[in-house]
Amino acid sequence: MAKCPKCNTEVSKPRKTWKMAGRPDRTGKRMQLEIGLFDCPKCKKTFREVLSKKKI
Ligand SMILES: [Zn+2]
């Protein structure tokens, strides 16, 4: 579930998801981020949201 940053409509399903390695933090640990690409059905804006983070 993600919220459109423009009109606040909640979009339940991402059009696309992918995984991306984040930058290492201060201790040198990296996070793997799961990113979702959402399309707002109301205003047609496309936006991205981090769905989950985990250590790798
Ligand atoms: Zn919208």
N, CA, C, O and the ligand as a Tripos MOL2 file, in Angstrom:
@<TRIPOS>MOLECULE
protein
  225   223    57     0     0
PROTEIN
NO_CHARGES

@<TRIPOS>ATOM
      1 N           0.8330   -1.2120    0.0000 N.3       1 MET1
      2 CA          0.0000    0.0000    0.0000 C.3       1 MET1
      3 C           0.8650    1.2580    0.0000 C.2       1 MET1
      4 O           1.7720    1.3960    0.8210 O.2       1 MET1
      5 N           0.5840    2.1570   -0.9090 N.am      2 ALA2
      6 CA          1.3590    3.3890   -0.9760 C.3       2 ALA2
      7 C           0.4100    4.5530   -1.2230 C.2       2 ALA2
      8 O          -0.6930    4.3830   -1.7430 O.2       2 ALA2
      9 N           0.8610    5.7200   -0.8440 N.am      3 LYS3
     10 CA          0.0220    6.9010   -1.0180 C.3       3 LYS3
     11 C           0.5830    7.8120   -2.0790 C.2       3 LYS3
     12 O           1.7780    8.1080   -2.0860 O.2       3 LYS3
     13 N          -0.2660    8.2550   -2.9670 N.am      4 CYS4
     14 CA          0.1450    9.1970   -3.9890 C.3       4 CYS4
     15 C           0.5870   10.5100   -3.3320 C.2       4 CYS4
     16 O          -0.1560   11.0870   -2.5380 O.2       4 CYS4
     17 N           1.7900   10.9800   -3.6620 N.am      5 PRO5
     18 CA          2.2830   12.2120   -3.0330 C.3       5 PRO5
     19 C           1.5350   13.4540   -3.5230 C.2       5 PRO5
     20 O           1.6360   14.5210   -2.9180 O.2       5 PRO5
     21 N           0.8040   13.3160   -4.5930 N.am      6 LYS6
     22 CA          0.1280   14.4650   -5.1820 C.3       6 LYS6
     23 C          -1.3040   14.6220   -4.6600 C.2       6 LYS6
     24 O          -1.7170   15.7160   -4.2740 O.2       6 LYS6
     25 N          -2.0520   13.5200   -4.6540 N.am      7 CYS7
     26 CA         -3.4720   13.6330   -4.2670 C.3       7 CYS7
     27 C          -3.8520   12.7350   -3.0910 C.2       7 CYS7
     28 O          -5.0210   12.6780   -2.7060 O.2       7 CYS7
     29 N          -2.8680   12.0320   -2.5160 N.am      8 ASN8
     30 CA         -3.1010   11.1860   -1.3320 C.3       8 ASN8
     31 C          -3.9860    9.9670   -1.5410 C.2       8 ASN8
     32 O          -4.4470    9.3620   -0.5730 O.2       8 ASN8
     33 N          -4.2210    9.6100   -2.7640 N.am      9 THR9
     34 CA         -4.9770    8.3940   -3.0320 C.3       9 THR9
     35 C          -4.1240    7.1810   -2.6860 C.2       9 THR9
     36 O          -2.9300    7.1410   -2.9830 O.2       9 THR9
     37 N          -4.7450    6.2050   -2.0610 N.am     10 GLU10
     38 CA         -3.9890    5.0060   -1.7340 C.3      10 GLU10
     39 C          -4.0150    4.0400   -2.8990 C.2      10 GLU10
     40 O          -5.0710    3.7350   -3.4520 O.2      10 GLU10
     41 N          -2.8470    3.5700   -3.2590 N.am     11 VAL11
     42 CA         -2.7170    2.6200   -4.3640 C.3      11 VAL11
     43 C          -2.2570    1.3070   -3.7520 C.2      11 VAL11
     44 O          -1.2180    1.2530   -3.0950 O.2      11 VAL11
     45 N          -3.0300    0.2520   -3.9670 N.am     12 SER12
     46 CA         -2.7360   -0.9890   -3.2550 C.3      12 SER12
     47 C          -1.6480   -1.8260   -3.9080 C.2      12 SER12
     48 O          -0.8540   -2.4670   -3.2190 O.2      12 SER12
     49 N          -1.6100   -1.8210   -5.2400 N.am     13 LYS13
     50 CA         -0.6460   -2.7060   -5.8870 C.3      13 LYS13
     51 C           0.3370   -1.9560   -6.7750 C.2      13 LYS13
     52 O          -0.0510   -1.1080   -7.5790 O.2      13 LYS13
     53 N           1.6120   -2.2800   -6.6160 N.am     14 PRO14
     54 CA          2.6020   -1.6600   -7.4910 C.3      14 PRO14
     55 C           2.5190   -2.2260   -8.9020 C.2      14 PRO14
     56 O           2.1880   -3.3970   -9.0890 O.2      14 PRO14
     57 N           2.8180   -1.4020   -9.8840 N.am     15 ARG15
     58 CA          2.8760   -1.8840  -11.2710 C.3      15 ARG15
     59 C           4.0980   -2.7560  -11.4590 C.2      15 ARG15
     60 O           4.0910   -3.7120  -12.2350 O.2      15 ARG15
     61 N           5.1530   -2.4050  -10.7280 N.am     16 LYS16
     62 CA          6.4180   -3.0910  -10.9080 C.3      16 LYS16
     63 C           7.1780   -3.0320   -9.5940 C.2      16 LYS16
     64 O           7.0890   -2.0400   -8.8700 O.2      16 LYS16
     65 N           7.9180   -4.0700   -9.2820 N.am     17 THR17
     66 CA          8.7940   -4.0060   -8.1090 C.3      17 THR17
     67 C          10.1750   -4.4820   -8.5060 C.2      17 THR17
     68 O          10.3270   -5.2900   -9.4230 O.2      17 THR17
     69 N          11.1640   -3.9840   -7.8210 N.am     18 TRP18
     70 CA         12.5120   -4.4690   -8.0500 C.3      18 TRP18
     71 C          13.3290   -4.2980   -6.7910 C.2      18 TRP18
     72 O          12.9310   -3.6000   -5.8580 O.2      18 TRP18
     73 N          14.4740   -4.9450   -6.7820 N.am     19 LYS19
     74 CA         15.3510   -4.8710   -5.6250 C.3      19 LYS19
     75 C          16.5950   -4.0750   -5.9510 C.2      19 LYS19
     76 O          17.1220   -4.1190   -7.0630 O.2      19 LYS19
     77 N          17.0420   -3.3550   -4.9590 N.am     20 MET20
     78 CA         18.1750   -2.4760   -5.1610 C.3      20 MET20
     79 C          19.0280   -2.4800   -3.8990 C.2      20 MET20
     80 O          18.5000   -2.4790   -2.7860 O.2      20 MET20
     81 N          20.3310   -2.4840   -4.0710 N.am     21 ALA21
     82 CA         21.2070   -2.4130   -2.9100 C.3      21 ALA21
     83 C          21.3820   -0.9580   -2.5120 C.2      21 ALA21
     84 O          21.6930   -0.1030   -3.3420 O.2      21 ALA21
     85 N          21.1790   -0.6960   -1.2470 N.am     22 GLY22
     86 CA         21.3310    0.6750   -0.7580 C.3      22 GLY22
     87 C          22.7810    0.9940   -0.4660 C.2      22 GLY22
     88 O          23.6590    0.1360   -0.5600 O.2      22 GLY22
     89 N          23.0080    2.2170   -0.1200 N.am     23 ARG23
     90 CA         24.3660    2.6200    0.2640 C.3      23 ARG23
     91 C          24.7290    2.0520    1.6280 C.2      23 ARG23
     92 O          23.8630    1.8870    2.4870 O.2      23 ARG23
     93 N          26.0050    1.7530    1.8260 N.am     24 PRO24
     94 CA         26.4080    1.2690    3.1470 C.3      24 PRO24
     95 C          26.2320    2.3730    4.1990 C.2      24 PRO24
     96 O          26.4620    3.5510    3.9260 O.2      24 PRO24
     97 N          25.8260    1.9710    5.3840 N.am     25 ASP25
     98 CA         25.6850    2.9630    6.4550 C.3      25 ASP25
     99 C          27.0160    3.1700    7.1700 C.2      25 ASP25
    100 O          28.0520    2.6970    6.7020 O.2      25 ASP25
    101 N          26.9940    3.8610    8.2790 N.am     26 ARG26
    102 CA         28.2220    4.1880    9.0010 C.3      26 ARG26
    103 C          29.0440    2.9610    9.3840 C.2      26 ARG26
    104 O          30.2740    3.0130    9.4210 O.2      26 ARG26
    105 N          28.3570    1.8620    9.6670 N.am     27 THR27
    106 CA         29.0760    0.6640   10.0780 C.3      27 THR27
    107 C          29.4660   -0.2100    8.8900 C.2      27 THR27
    108 O          30.0210   -1.2940    9.0720 O.2      27 THR27
    109 N          29.1780    0.2570    7.6680 N.am     28 GLY28
    110 CA         29.5700   -0.4880    6.4860 C.3      28 GLY28
    111 C          28.5750   -1.5520    6.0570 C.2      28 GLY28
    112 O          28.8430   -2.3390    5.1490 O.2      28 GLY28
    113 N          27.4220   -1.5680    6.7190 N.am     29 LYS29
    114 CA         26.4120   -2.5590    6.3400 C.3      29 LYS29
    115 C          25.5140   -2.0110    5.2360 C.2      29 LYS29
    116 O          25.1450   -0.8370    5.2140 O.2      29 LYS29
    117 N          25.1910   -2.8930    4.3510 N.am     30 ARG30
    118 CA         24.3050   -2.4980    3.2700 C.3      30 ARG30
    119 C          22.8990   -3.0080    3.5120 C.2      30 ARG30
    120 O          22.6910   -4.0450    4.1420 O.2      30 ARG30
    121 N          21.9560   -2.2670    3.0040 N.am     31 MET31
    122 CA         20.5800   -2.6940    3.0740 C.3      31 MET31
    123 C          20.1280   -3.0340    1.6640 C.2      31 MET31
    124 O          20.5230   -2.3860    0.6950 O.2      31 MET31
    125 N          19.3020   -4.0500    1.5670 N.am     32 GLN32
    126 CA         18.6730   -4.2960    0.2840 C.3      32 GLN32
    127 C          17.2740   -3.7110    0.3350 C.2      32 GLN32
    128 O          16.4770   -4.0470    1.2110 O.2      32 GLN32
    129 N          16.9920   -2.8500   -0.5950 N.am     33 LEU33
    130 CA         15.6960   -2.1910   -0.6230 C.3      33 LEU33
    131 C          14.8230   -2.8440   -1.6850 C.2      33 LEU33
    132 O          15.2900   -3.2220   -2.7590 O.2      33 LEU33
    133 N          13.5580   -2.9630   -1.3590 N.am     34 GLU34
    134 CA         12.6180   -3.3960   -2.3750 C.3      34 GLU34
    135 C          11.7810   -2.1700   -2.7430 C.2      34 GLU34
    136 O          11.1200   -1.5680   -1.8970 O.2      34 GLU34
    137 N          11.8300   -1.8280   -4.0040 N.am     35 ILE35
    138 CA         11.1660   -0.6150   -4.4770 C.3      35 ILE35
    139 C           9.9350   -0.9980   -5.2880 C.2      35 ILE35
    140 O           9.9640   -1.9540   -6.0630 O.2      35 ILE35
    141 N           8.8800   -0.2640   -5.1080 N.am     36 GLY36
    142 CA          7.6790   -0.4820   -5.9090 C.3      36 GLY36
    143 C           7.3880    0.7470   -6.7470 C.2      36 GLY36
    144 O           7.5540    1.8790   -6.2920 O.2      36 GLY36
    145 N           6.9550    0.5150   -7.9680 N.am     37 LEU37
    146 CA          6.5510    1.6090   -8.8460 C.3      37 LEU37
    147 C           5.0190    1.5910   -8.9100 C.2      37 LEU37
    148 O           4.4140    0.5930   -9.3000 O.2      37 LEU37
    149 N           4.4140    2.6960   -8.5240 N.am     38 PHE38
    150 CA          2.9590    2.7680   -8.4420 C.3      38 PHE38
    151 C           2.4140    3.7750   -9.4450 C.2      38 PHE38
    152 O           3.0490    4.7860   -9.7490 O.2      38 PHE38
    153 N           1.2330    3.4760   -9.9460 N.am     39 ASP39
    154 CA          0.5270    4.4390  -10.7900 C.3      39 ASP39
    155 C          -0.7280    4.8770  -10.0490 C.2      39 ASP39
    156 O          -1.5350    4.0400   -9.6440 O.2      39 ASP39
    157 N          -0.8930    6.1480   -9.8750 N.am     40 CYS40
    158 CA         -2.1010    6.6370   -9.2230 C.3      40 CYS40
    159 C          -3.2640    6.5770  -10.2090 C.2      40 CYS40
    160 O          -3.1780    7.1340  -11.3030 O.2      40 CYS40
    161 N          -4.3580    5.9010   -9.8260 N.am     41 PRO41
    162 CA         -5.4940    5.7910  -10.7490 C.3      41 PRO41
    163 C          -6.2720    7.1060  -10.8820 C.2      41 PRO41
    164 O          -7.0510    7.2900  -11.8170 O.2      41 PRO41
    165 N          -6.0460    8.0020   -9.9380 N.am     42 LYS42
    166 CA         -6.8260    9.2350   -9.9310 C.3      42 LYS42
    167 C          -6.1650   10.3510  -10.7430 C.2      42 LYS42
    168 O          -6.7720   10.9290  -11.6450 O.2      42 LYS42
    169 N          -4.9090   10.6380  -10.4010 N.am     43 CYS43
    170 CA         -4.2450   11.7540  -11.0940 C.3      43 CYS43
    171 C          -3.1780   11.2870  -12.0790 C.2      43 CYS43
    172 O          -2.5130   12.1000  -12.7210 O.2      43 CYS43
    173 N          -3.0220    9.9580  -12.1920 N.am     44 LYS44
    174 CA         -2.0870    9.3580  -13.1570 C.3      44 LYS44
    175 C          -0.6180    9.6070  -12.8640 C.2      44 LYS44
    176 O           0.2420    9.3860  -13.7170 O.2      44 LYS44
    177 N          -0.3400   10.0600  -11.6780 N.am     45 LYS45
    178 CA          1.0590   10.2550  -11.3410 C.3      45 LYS45
    179 C           1.7340    8.9070  -11.0770 C.2      45 LYS45
    180 O           1.1390    8.0020  -10.4920 O.2      45 LYS45
    181 N           2.9650    8.7950  -11.5130 N.am     46 THR46
    182 CA          3.7670    7.6130  -11.2280 C.3      46 THR46
    183 C           4.7380    7.9570  -10.1100 C.2      46 THR46
    184 O           5.4280    8.9750  -10.1660 O.2      46 THR46
    185 N           4.7880    7.1100   -9.1020 N.am     47 PHE47
    186 CA          5.7130    7.3930   -8.0040 C.3      47 PHE47
    187 C           6.3060    6.1010   -7.4730 C.2      47 PHE47
    188 O           5.7760    5.0100   -7.6810 O.2      47 PHE47
    189 N           7.4190    6.2620   -6.7850 N.am     48 ARG48
    190 CA          8.1140    5.1000   -6.2310 C.3      48 ARG48
    191 C           8.0360    5.1230   -4.7210 C.2      48 ARG48
    192 O           7.9550    6.1830   -4.0990 O.2      48 ARG48
    193 N           8.0610    3.9440   -4.1490 N.am     49 GLU49
    194 CA          8.0080    3.8450   -2.7050 C.3      49 GLU49
    195 C           8.8590    2.6620   -2.2570 C.2      49 GLU49
    196 O           8.9050    1.6330   -2.9290 O.2      49 GLU49
    197 N           9.5290    2.8130   -1.1260 N.am     50 VAL50
    198 CA         10.3000    1.6930   -0.5870 C.3      50 VAL50
    199 C           9.3290    0.7420    0.1100 C.2      50 VAL50
    200 O           8.6250    1.1380    1.0390 O.2      50 VAL50
    201 N           9.2960   -0.4940   -0.3340 N.am     51 LEU51
    202 CA          8.3680   -1.4650    0.2400 C.3      51 LEU51
    203 C           8.9660   -2.1710    1.4370 C.2      51 LEU51
    204 O           8.2800   -2.4000    2.4330 O.2      51 LEU51
    205 N          10.2390   -2.5170    1.3470 N.am     52 SER52
    206 CA         10.8710   -3.1820    2.4760 C.3      52 SER52
    207 C          12.3700   -2.9510    2.4350 C.2      52 SER52
    208 O          12.9520   -2.6400    1.3960 O.2      52 SER52
    209 N          12.9670   -3.1120    3.5900 N.am     53 LYS53
    210 CA         14.4110   -2.9730    3.7080 C.3      53 LYS53
    211 C          14.9120   -4.1760    4.4510 C.2      53 LYS53
    212 O          14.3260   -4.5910    5.4510 O.2      53 LYS53
    213 N          15.9900   -4.7370    3.9700 N.am     54 LYS54
    214 CA         16.6000   -5.7740    4.7930 C.3      54 LYS54
    215 C          18.1030   -5.7560    4.6640 C.2      54 LYS54
    216 O          18.6550   -5.2920    3.6670 O.2      54 LYS54
    217 N          18.7500   -6.2650    5.6830 N.am     55 LYS55
    218 CA         20.2050   -6.2930    5.6790 C.3      55 LYS55
    219 C          20.7270   -7.4010    4.7900 C.2      55 LYS55
    220 O          20.1850   -8.5060    4.7610 O.2      55 LYS55
    221 N          21.7790   -7.0900    4.0720 N.am     56 ILE56
    222 CA         22.3880   -8.1320    3.2480 C.3      56 ILE56
    223 C          23.8570   -8.2890    3.5910 C.2      56 ILE56
    224 O          24.5430   -9.1230    2.9990 O.2      56 ILE56
    225 ZN         -2.6550   10.8530   -7.3170 Zn       57 ZN57
@<TRIPOS>BOND
     1     1     2 1
     2     2     3 1
     3     3     4 2
     4     3     5 am
     5     5     6 1
     6     6     7 1
     7     7     8 2
     8     7     9 am
     9     9    10 1
    10    10    11 1
    11    11    12 2
    12    11    13 am
    13    13    14 1
    14    14    15 1
    15    15    16 2
    16    15    17 am
    17    17    18 1
    18    18    19 1
    19    19    20 2
    20    19    21 am
    21    21    22 1
    22    22    23 1
    23    23    24 2
    24    23    25 am
    25    25    26 1
    26    26    27 1
    27    27    28 2
    28    27    29 am
    29    29    30 1
    30    30    31 1
    31    31    32 2
    32    31    33 am
    33    33    34 1
    34    34    35 1
    35    35    36 2
    36    35    37 am
    37    37    38 1
    38    38    39 1
    39    39    40 2
    40    39    41 am
    41    41    42 1
    42    42    43 1
    43    43    44 2
    44    43    45 am
    45    45    46 1
    46    46    47 1
    47    47    48 2
    48    47    49 am
    49    49    50 1
    50    50    51 1
    51    51    52 2
    52    51    53 am
    53    53    54 1
    54    54    55 1
    55    55    56 2
    56    55    57 am
    57    57    58 1
    58    58    59 1
    59    59    60 2
    60    59    61 am
    61    61    62 1
    62    62    63 1
    63    63    64 2
    64    63    65 am
    65    65    66 1
    66    66    67 1
    67    67    68 2
    68    67    69 am
    69    69    70 1
    70    70    71 1
    71    71    72 2
    72    71    73 am
    73    73    74 1
    74    74    75 1
    75    75    76 2
    76    75    77 am
    77    77    78 1
    78    78    79 1
    79    79    80 2
    80    79    81 am
    81    81    82 1
    82    82    83 1
    83    83    84 2
    84    83    85 am
    85    85    86 1
    86    86    87 1
    87    87    88 2
    88    87    89 am
    89    89    90 1
    90    90    91 1
    91    91    92 2
    92    91    93 am
    93    93    94 1
    94    94    95 1
    95    95    96 2
    96    95    97 am
    97    97    98 1
    98    98    99 1
    99    99   100 2
   100    99   101 am
   101   101   102 1
   102   102   103 1
   103   103   104 2
   104   103   105 am
   105   105   106 1
   106   106   107 1
   107   107   108 2
   108   107   109 am
   109   109   110 1
   110   110   111 1
   111   111   112 2
   112   111   113 am
   113   113   114 1
   114   114   115 1
   115   115   116 2
   116   115   117 am
   117   117   118 1
   118   118   119 1
   119   119   120 2
   120   119   121 am
   121   121   122 1
   122   122   123 1
   123   123   124 2
   124   123   125 am
   125   125   126 1
   126   126   127 1
   127   127   128 2
   128   127   129 am
   129   129   130 1
   130   130   131 1
   131   131   132 2
   132   131   133 am
   133   133   134 1
   134   134   135 1
   135   135   136 2
   136   135   137 am
   137   137   138 1
   138   138   139 1
   139   139   140 2
   140   139   141 am
   141   141   142 1
   142   142   143 1
   143   143   144 2
   144   143   145 am
   145   145   146 1
   146   146   147 1
   147   147   148 2
   148   147   149 am
   149   149   150 1
   150   150   151 1
   151   151   152 2
   152   151   153 am
   153   153   154 1
   154   154   155 1
   155   155   156 2
   156   155   157 am
   157   157   158 1
   158   158   159 1
   159   159   160 2
   160   159   161 am
   161   161   162 1
   162   162   163 1
   163   163   164 2
   164   163   165 am
   165   165   166 1
   166   166   167 1
   167   167   168 2
   168   167   169 am
   169   169   170 1
   170   170   171 1
   171   171   172 2
   172   171   173 am
   173   173   174 1
   174   174   175 1
   175   175   176 2
   176   175   177 am
   177   177   178 1
   178   178   179 1
   179   179   180 2
   180   179   181 am
   181   181   182 1
   182   182   183 1
   183   183   184 2
   184   183   185 am
   185   185   186 1
   186   186   187 1
   187   187   188 2
   188   187   189 am
   189   189   190 1
   190   190   191 1
   191   191   192 2
   192   191   193 am
   193   193   194 1
   194   194   195 1
   195   195   196 2
   196   195   197 am
   197   197   198 1
   198   198   199 1
   199   199   200 2
   200   199   201 am
   201   201   202 1
   202   202   203 1
   203   203   204 2
   204   203   205 am
   205   205   206 1
   206   206   207 1
   207   207   208 2
   208   207   209 am
   209   209   210 1
   210   210   211 1
   211   211   212 2
   212   211   213 am
   213   213   214 1
   214   214   215 1
   215   215   216 2
   216   215   217 am
   217   217   218 1
   218   218   219 1
   219   219   220 2
   220   219   221 am
   221   221   222 1
   222   222   223 1
   223   223   224 2
@<TRIPOS>SUBSTRUCTURE
     1 MET1         2 RESIDUE 1 A MET
     2 ALA2         6 RESIDUE 1 A ALA
     3 LYS3        10 RESIDUE 1 A LYS
     4 CYS4        14 RESIDUE 1 A CYS
     5 PRO5        18 RESIDUE 1 A PRO
     6 LYS6        22 RESIDUE 1 A LYS
     7 CYS7        26 RESIDUE 1 A CYS
     8 ASN8        30 RESIDUE 1 A ASN
     9 THR9        34 RESIDUE 1 A THR
    10 GLU10       38 RESIDUE 1 A GLU
    11 VAL11       42 RESIDUE 1 A VAL
    12 SER12       46 RESIDUE 1 A SER
    13 LYS13       50 RESIDUE 1 A LYS
    14 PRO14       54 RESIDUE 1 A PRO
    15 ARG15       58 RESIDUE 1 A ARG
    16 LYS16       62 RESIDUE 1 A LYS
    17 THR17       66 RESIDUE 1 A THR
    18 TRP18       70 RESIDUE 1 A TRP
    19 LYS19       74 RESIDUE 1 A LYS
    20 MET20       78 RESIDUE 1 A MET
    21 ALA21       82 RESIDUE 1 A ALA
    22 GLY22       86 RESIDUE 1 A GLY
    23 ARG23       90 RESIDUE 1 A ARG
    24 PRO24       94 RESIDUE 1 A PRO
    25 ASP25       98 RESIDUE 1 A ASP
    26 ARG26      102 RESIDUE 1 A ARG
    27 THR27      106 RESIDUE 1 A THR
    28 GLY28      110 RESIDUE 1 A GLY
    29 LYS29      114 RESIDUE 1 A LYS
    30 ARG30      118 RESIDUE 1 A ARG
    31 MET31      122 RESIDUE 1 A MET
    32 GLN32      126 RESIDUE 1 A GLN
    33 LEU33      130 RESIDUE 1 A LEU
    34 GLU34      134 RESIDUE 1 A GLU
    35 ILE35      138 RESIDUE 1 A ILE
    36 GLY36      142 RESIDUE 1 A GLY
    37 LEU37      146 RESIDUE 1 A LEU
    38 PHE38      150 RESIDUE 1 A PHE
    39 ASP39      154 RESIDUE 1 A ASP
    40 CYS40      158 RESIDUE 1 A CYS
    41 PRO41      162 RESIDUE 1 A PRO
    42 LYS42      166 RESIDUE 1 A LYS
    43 CYS43      170 RESIDUE 1 A CYS
    44 LYS44      174 RESIDUE 1 A LYS
    45 LYS45      178 RESIDUE 1 A LYS
    46 THR46      182 RESIDUE 1 A THR
    47 PHE47      186 RESIDUE 1 A PHE
    48 ARG48      190 RESIDUE 1 A ARG
    49 GLU49      194 RESIDUE 1 A GLU
    50 VAL50      198 RESIDUE 1 A VAL
    51 LEU51      202 RESIDUE 1 A LEU
    52 SER52      206 RESIDUE 1 A SER
    53 LYS53      210 RESIDUE 1 A LYS
    54 LYS54      214 RESIDUE 1 A LYS
    55 LYS55      218 RESIDUE 1 A LYS
    56 ILE56      222 RESIDUE 1 A ILE
    57 ZN57       225 GROUP 0 **** ****
